[in-house]
């Protein structure tokens, strides 16, 4: 199936049957990723397997939507976070550079392990 046909299905097809996570390999292409996440967002469909590609593409909006779903990241937080990339009502402890580096490492480790 061609990418355009896939995107048309994402925009109007039965997503329960389609399983959006199967689109993940196509999300390596920036244009497909942007179009797929926009279509899924419009349909209020969330698929972390797709949104994780925000790390690869540097998509700030998708990354801000994705980061709160990362247990390896959020489980380390101990004070409220409110940044342009991450808004969490849960606590975060970023008082030292070592903690910031550990947080960055957790995000990169998650990306590399998936």
Secondary structure, DSSP 8 states (H G I E B T S, - for coil): --HHHHHHHHHHS-HHHH-GGGGGGGGGSHHHHHHHHHHHHHTT---HHHHTTHHHHT-HHHHHHHHTT-HHHHTT--S-EE-SS-EESS-----SHHHHHHHHHHHHHHHHH-
